[in-house]
Amino acid sequence: MGPHSAPHLVHAESLWIHWFKDGILNPDIDDAGVLSVLHYLADLNVLEYQPGRNLRLTGIKEGVMADEVKNYLHNSLDDLSGTEGGFAIVYFLSCFSEEKPPPLKLENSSPQQERKSLFGKNISSGKTKSSDLSNLQIVKKWGDQLRPYLDLEQQTIARLRGKYTSQEDAQWLFSYILNKTRQQAPAKKWEQVSRKKHR
């Protein structure tokens, strides 16, 4: 017995993975990815964890058929996708697959924040201890080009993390969302960094 015959009961994670893959989540999400989505849905109180890594759907009564539950779930997840916590749902559900996914955006980004190099050290505009200015300029250039992506990654992962959604889960979810939205983002023109030393 599993979610297909008794969706109101408690079942093992593995059974829910197969159930959610059957028409609820996008078909390109593998088992490990589905588990990350289930953790995210547990943080949204769509699923409830029981002892022994077992799960149950919240608000489902006995006697309701699996197809009815899936329709109910699609509707409730659609409503939940409009909330702050449920912002990522639209990227995973098959019912949204025909629509263009919204691009991820930075919230409350501050360009005046102190810039840091790729190695975590502060970059100042004054004198530096490095005698090779070309290398310093390359690091600055890379930092400037990567900063929006790094900020977006950090902010999105922070929004996704929760009691059940681990750092690893959130990283997978972010990578999946990024792949879904990548075609929406215009290609950024590559700017060659000159290695010529300034005198």
C-alpha positions in Angstrom: 0.0 0.0 0.0 1.3 3.4 -0.9 0.2 7.0 -1.7 -1.5 5.9 -4.9 -4.1 3.8 -3.0 -4.0 5.6 0.3 -2.8 9.2 0.0 -4.1 10.1 3.4 -1.8 7.7 5.3 1.8 8.0 6.4 4.3 6.5 3.9 8.1 6.2 3.5 10.0 9.0 1.6 10.8 6.6 -1.2 7.1 6.0 -1.9 6.3 9.8 -1.9 9.2 10.3 -4.3 7.6 8.0 -6.9 4.1 9.6 -6.3 5.3 13.1 -6.8 7.2 12.1 -9.9 4.0 10.8 -11.4 2.6 14.0 -12.9 3.1 16.5 -10.1 6.8 17.5 -10.4 8.7 18.2 -13.7 9.9 14.9 -15.3 13.5 16.1 -15.5 13.8 16.1 -11.7 15.7 12.9 -10.5 15.0 11.1 -7.2 17.6 13.1 -5.3 16.1 16.3 -6.6 12.5 15.2 -5.7 13.7 14.5 -2.2 15.0 18.1 -2.0 11.7 19.4 -3.2 9.9 17.2 -0.6 12.0 18.8 2.1 11.1 22.2 0.8 7.4 21.2 0.8 7.7 20.0 4.4 9.0 23.4 5.4 5.9 24.9 3.7 3.7 22.5 5.8 2.4 20.7 2.6 4.0 17.5 3.9 4.5 16.5 7.5 7.4 14.4 8.8 6.6 11.5 11.1 9.1 9.3 13.0 11.4 7.1 10.9 11.6 9.6 8.0 8.0 8.9 7.0 5.8 11.5 5.5 2.1 12.3 5.2 0.2 15.0 3.2 -1.4 17.5 5.5 -5.2 18.1 5.3 -6.0 14.9 3.4 -9.0 12.9 4.7 -9.6 9.2 4.4 -11.5 8.0 1.4 -10.2 10.7 -1.0 -8.8 9.2 -4.2 -5.3 9.8 -5.4 -6.4 11.7 -8.5 -8.5 14.0 -6.4 -5.6 14.6 -4.0 -3.4 15.5 -6.9 -5.9 18.1 -8.2 -6.3 19.5 -4.7 -2.5 19.6 -4.3 -2.0 21.4 -7.6 -4.6 24.0 -6.6 -3.2 24.5 -3.1 0.4 24.7 -4.4 -0.7 27.2 -7.0 -2.0 29.4 -4.2 1.1 28.8 -2.1 3.4 29.9 -4.9 2.1 33.4 -4.5 3.5 33.6 -0.9 6.9 34.7 0.2 7.9 31.2 1.3 6.5 29.4 -1.7 8.2 31.5 -4.3 10.1 28.6 -5.7 7.1 26.2 -6.3 6.5 27.4 -9.9 9.9 26.1 -11.0 9.2 22.5 -9.9 5.6 21.7 -10.7 4.6 20.1 -14.1 1.4 22.2 -14.3 3.6 25.3 -14.7 6.0 23.8 -17.2 4.2 25.4 -20.2 4.7 28.9 -18.8 7.8 30.9 -18.8 9.3 30.7 -15.4 9.9 34.1 -13.8 13.6 35.1 -13.5 15.2 35.2 -10.1 15.8 38.7 -8.8 17.9 40.2 -6.1 15.9 41.7 -3.3 17.2 44.8 -1.4 20.5 44.6 -3.2 22.9 47.3 -2.2 25.6 48.3 -4.7 27.3 50.4 -2.1 28.3 47.4 0.0 32.0 47.0 0.5 33.5 45.0 -2.3 35.6 41.9 -1.6 37.9 39.9 -3.7 37.2 36.3 -4.7 39.4 35.2 -1.7 37.4 37.2 0.9 39.9 40.0 1.4 38.8 43.6 1.1 39.7 45.5 -2.1 40.5 49.1 -1.5 40.9 51.7 -4.2 44.0 53.1 -2.6 47.6 51.8 -2.5 48.0 48.0 -2.3 50.8 45.8 -1.3 50.7 44.0 -4.6 53.3 45.2 -7.1 51.5 43.5 -10.0 48.6 45.8 -10.7 47.4 43.8 -13.7 46.6 40.8 -11.5 44.7 43.0 -9.0 42.7 44.5 -11.8 41.8 41.0 -13.1 40.6 40.0 -9.6 38.5 43.2 -9.4 37.0 42.5 -12.8 36.1 38.9 -11.9 34.7 40.1 -8.6 32.5 42.7 -10.3 31.2 40.2 -12.9 30.5 37.4 -10.4 29.1 39.6 -7.6 25.5 39.7 -8.9 25.4 35.9 -9.4 27.0 35.2 -5.9 24.6 37.6 -4.2 21.6 36.0 -6.0 22.8 32.5 -5.0 23.4 33.5 -1.4 20.0 35.3 -1.1 18.0 32.5 -2.8 19.6 29.7 -0.8 18.9 31.7 2.4 15.2 31.9 1.4 15.0 28.2 0.5 16.6 26.9 3.7 14.5 25.7 6.5 14.0 23.1 9.2 14.0 20.3 6.6 15.6 22.0 3.6 19.4 21.6 4.2 22.1 23.7 2.7 22.7 20.9 0.2 19.0 20.7 -0.7 18.8 24.5 -1.1 21.9 24.4 -3.4 20.3 21.8 -5.6 17.0 23.7 -5.7 18.9 27.0 -6.7 20.9 25.2 -9.4 17.7 23.7 -10.8 15.9 27.1 -10.8 18.9 28.8 -12.4 18.9 26.2 -15.2 15.1 26.7 -15.7 15.5 30.5 -16.0 18.9 30.7 -17.8 17.3 30.8 -21.2 15.4 33.9 -20.0 18.5 35.8 -19.1 20.2 37.8 -21.9 23.7 36.7 -22.7 26.2 39.1 -21.1 28.9 40.4 -23.4 32.3 39.1 -22.3 34.8 41.9 -21.6 38.4 41.0 -22.2 40.6 41.9 -19.3 43.9 43.5 -20.5 47.0 42.1 -18.9 49.0 45.2 -19.9 50.6 46.8 -16.9 49.7 50.4 -16.2 52.7 52.7 -15.7 
